[in-house]
Amino acid sequence: MSALVVIARLKKLARSAATSRFLRAKDGVGAVEFALIVPILLIIYLMSFEITVAISITRKTTHASSDIADLVTQKSTVDRAFLSTMPNVAKATIAPYSSNGLTLKISGINIDATSVARIAWSWQSTGGVPYAVGSTATIPTDLAIPNSFVVRSELSLPYSLLLYLPGMSGTQRQSFTIKKDFYYRQRVGSNITCSDC
């Protein structure tokens, strides 16, 4: 056998040994798996953060609507000047989150002897009167007690949720409005009047 044939066989054997060592090698597998998994974990983390913020803002909006109805029911008479301070209550409750675009409606609802609910007065933060005096109002059935009075607070807050990879590339904002209504009975007297609503 010639020297050239021996050298060729040795080279072939060395290549096959190197190839089999390469195929059996496990070095760097962790780095490759890490590189594949990290983007998915980051997306899950960021989406979890966005959803947590949305839940927190929803809870704060609920508290704000409840607080406003609670404050109004502690009065026997209100006016526009007093009601115009209620958006500030909502903004303080929602802080540190943004309350841009917040709208608020507050209504006094009188329930007559036949359990029919009618608007006694109403006010809204954007100006004007949202409901006509004397128009019927829809209230929860457990609050429809004859000859009683209820205050309704309706709070709306626009929110924009950031979605990651909605179409498998980039980000997208999903906008929606958080709406919370609260009903409270009057605490003083038989009703609450609004002097200039």
C-alpha positions as a printed NumPy array, in Angstrom:
array([[  0.   ,   0.   ,   0.   ],
       [  1.354,   3.331,  -0.948],
       [  1.973,   6.167,   1.438],
       [ -0.637,   8.301,  -0.312],
       [ -3.345,   5.702,   0.248],
       [ -2.439,   5.41 ,   3.909],
       [ -2.539,   9.205,   4.336],
       [ -5.94 ,   9.392,   2.599],
       [ -7.365,   6.673,   4.865],
       [ -5.998,   8.419,   7.96 ],
       [ -7.55 ,  11.708,   6.862],
       [-10.894,   9.981,   6.25 ],
       [-10.706,   8.307,   9.648],
       [ -9.825,  11.647,  11.317],
       [-12.759,  13.353,   9.576],
       [-15.231,  10.68 ,  10.648],
       [-13.89 ,  10.784,  14.226],
       [-14.201,  14.589,  14.267],
       [-17.693,  14.35 ,  12.797],
       [-18.806,  11.802,  15.366],
       [-17.259,  13.886,  18.192],
       [-19.124,  16.933,  16.85 ],
       [-22.43 ,  15.041,  16.767],
       [-21.915,  13.689,  20.3  ],
       [-20.777,  17.047,  21.746],
       [-23.19 ,  18.706,  24.174],
       [-21.174,  21.897,  24.686],
       [-23.253,  25.024,  24.038],
       [-26.663,  23.306,  24.157],
       [-27.62 ,  25.383,  27.197],
       [-26.662,  28.602,  25.404],
       [-28.753,  27.663,  22.362],
       [-31.766,  26.745,  24.523],
       [-31.355,  29.992,  26.471],
       [-31.25 ,  32.007,  23.236],
       [-34.462,  30.324,  22.06 ],
       [-36.388,  30.608,  25.346],
       [-35.439,  34.136,  26.539],
       [-37.554,  36.05 ,  23.969],
       [-40.619,  33.969,  24.866],
       [-40.04 ,  34.529,  28.593],
       [-39.611,  38.284,  28.049],
       [-42.891,  38.465,  26.124],
       [-44.689,  36.528,  28.876],
       [-43.197,  38.83 ,  31.527],
       [-44.152,  42.025,  29.678],
       [-47.704,  40.796,  28.988],
       [-48.085,  39.805,  32.65 ],
       [-46.979,  43.296,  33.657],
       [-49.463,  44.953,  31.268],
       [-52.337,  42.763,  32.467],
       [-51.448,  43.45 ,  36.11 ],
       [-51.547,  47.208,  35.482],
       [-54.922,  46.889,  33.709],
       [-56.359,  44.922,  36.651],
       [-55.009,  47.498,  39.101],
       [-56.549,  50.394,  37.141],
       [-59.876,  48.53 ,  36.96 ],
       [-59.871,  48.087,  40.746],
       [-58.965,  51.732,  41.318],
       [-61.773,  52.796,  38.972],
       [-64.196,  50.666,  40.987],
       [-63.   ,  52.264,  44.226],
       [-63.26 ,  55.752,  42.725],
       [-66.869,  55.23 ,  41.602],
       [-67.76 ,  53.802,  45.009],
       [-66.052,  56.65 ,  46.888],
       [-67.894,  59.293,  44.851],
       [-71.319,  57.751,  45.453],
       [-70.45 ,  57.358,  49.14 ],
       [-69.432,  61.032,  49.487],
       [-72.58 ,  62.312,  47.77 ],
       [-74.868,  60.211,  49.974],
       [-73.436,  61.842,  53.096],
       [-75.084,  65.145,  52.093],
       [-78.73 ,  66.15 ,  52.299],
       [-78.321,  68.704,  49.512],
       [-75.719,  69.145,  46.772],
       [-75.023,  71.614,  43.983],
       [-72.952,  71.771,  40.807],
       [-69.98 ,  73.286,  42.632],
       [-69.844,  70.318,  45.005],
       [-70.386,  67.748,  42.242],
       [-67.658,  69.355,  40.104],
       [-65.107,  68.383,  42.786],
       [-65.898,  64.673,  42.352],
       [-63.646,  64.14 ,  39.284],
       [-60.748,  65.261,  41.503],
       [-61.719,  62.536,  43.98 ],
       [-61.62 ,  60.012,  41.129],
       [-58.237,  61.264,  39.897],
       [-56.776,  61.068,  43.396],
       [-58.069,  57.522,  43.822],
       [-56.766,  56.363,  40.43 ],
       [-53.309,  57.919,  40.952],
       [-50.506,  57.178,  40.144],
       [-52.103,  55.94 ,  36.917],
       [-53.293,  58.344,  34.242],
       [-56.903,  59.531,  34.425],
       [-56.937,  61.319,  31.062],
       [-60.332,  61.093,  29.4  ],
       [-62.164,  60.32 ,  32.643],
       [-65.915,  61.027,  32.496],
       [-68.324,  61.002,  35.402],
       [-72.106,  61.056,  35.747],
       [-73.846,  61.389,  39.105],
       [-77.606,  60.943,  39.425],
       [-80.116,  61.18 ,  42.244],
       [-82.802,  58.551,  41.763],
       [-86.127,  58.673,  43.575],
       [-88.   ,  55.37 ,  43.986],
       [-91.756,  55.86 ,  44.373],
       [-94.332,  53.773,  46.278],
       [-94.697,  51.386,  43.311],
       [-90.894,  50.752,  43.162],
       [-90.493,  52.742,  39.939],
       [-87.13 ,  54.538,  39.822],
       [-87.096,  58.05 ,  38.339],
       [-84.315,  60.582,  37.904],
       [-84.606,  63.409,  40.468],
       [-81.464,  65.203,  39.23 ],
       [-78.306,  64.399,  37.304],
       [-74.922,  65.931,  36.544],
       [-71.994,  65.015,  34.304],
       [-68.378,  66.132,  34.221],
       [-68.493,  67.019,  30.516],
       [-71.296,  69.553,  31.047],
       [-75.005,  69.427,  30.505],
       [-77.594,  67.131,  32.037],
       [-77.182,  63.447,  31.106],
       [-80.717,  62.351,  32.056],
       [-84.025,  64.212,  31.948],
       [-85.702,  64.838,  35.307],
       [-88.57 ,  62.392,  35.772],
       [-87.278,  59.847,  33.255],
       [-87.24 ,  56.244,  34.411],
       [-83.938,  54.758,  35.529],
       [-82.771,  51.179,  35.621],
       [-81.463,  50.127,  39.012],
       [-80.659,  46.743,  40.587],
       [-83.821,  45.007,  41.798],
       [-82.566,  44.676,  45.382],
       [-82.353,  48.497,  45.589],
       [-85.901,  49.088,  44.303],
       [-87.36 ,  49.631,  47.776],
       [-90.556,  51.73 ,  47.745],
       [-90.223,  55.352,  48.927],
       [-86.429,  55.422,  48.989],
       [-83.64 ,  57.37 ,  47.326],
       [-80.462,  56.153,  45.607],
       [-77.388,  57.928,  44.24 ],
       [-75.781,  56.445,  41.142],
       [-72.17 ,  57.156,  40.175],
       [-71.105,  56.205,  36.612],
       [-67.38 ,  56.425,  35.971],
       [-65.721,  55.761,  32.591],
       [-61.995,  55.696,  31.932],
       [-60.376,  54.928,  28.556],
       [-57.436,  52.526,  28.741],
       [-54.945,  51.284,  26.183],
       [-53.414,  47.818,  26.647],
       [-50.118,  47.086,  24.912],
       [-50.15 ,  43.672,  23.201],
       [-46.905,  41.96 ,  22.211],
       [-46.733,  39.864,  19.047],
       [-50.449,  40.14 ,  18.149],
       [-49.766,  38.943,  14.595],
       [-46.442,  37.322,  15.524],
       [-44.515,  40.523,  14.899],
       [-44.258,  43.823,  16.734],
       [-46.671,  45.346,  19.211],
       [-50.196,  46.704,  19.047],
       [-52.356,  48.819,  21.352],
       [-55.829,  47.56 ,  22.232],
       [-58.042,  50.397,  23.483],
       [-61.147,  49.896,  25.589],
       [-63.147,  51.766,  28.222],
       [-63.346,  50.738,  31.867],
       [-66.871,  51.512,  33.144],
       [-67.971,  51.212,  36.748],
       [-71.402,  52.087,  38.19 ],
       [-72.146,  52.268,  41.903],
       [-75.406,  52.762,  43.789],
       [-75.683,  54.03 ,  47.372],
       [-78.7  ,  54.899,  49.495],
       [-78.944,  58.339,  51.081],
       [-77.675,  58.537,  54.648],
       [-79.369,  61.724,  55.82 ],
       [-83.13 ,  62.315,  55.518],
       [-85.368,  60.768,  52.907],
       [-83.661,  62.116,  49.771],
       [-80.827,  64.282,  48.435],
       [-81.658,  67.428,  46.508],
       [-79.516,  69.303,  44.01 ],
       [-80.152,  73.038,  44.165],
       [-78.954,  73.919,  40.638],
       [-78.758,  70.681,  38.611]])
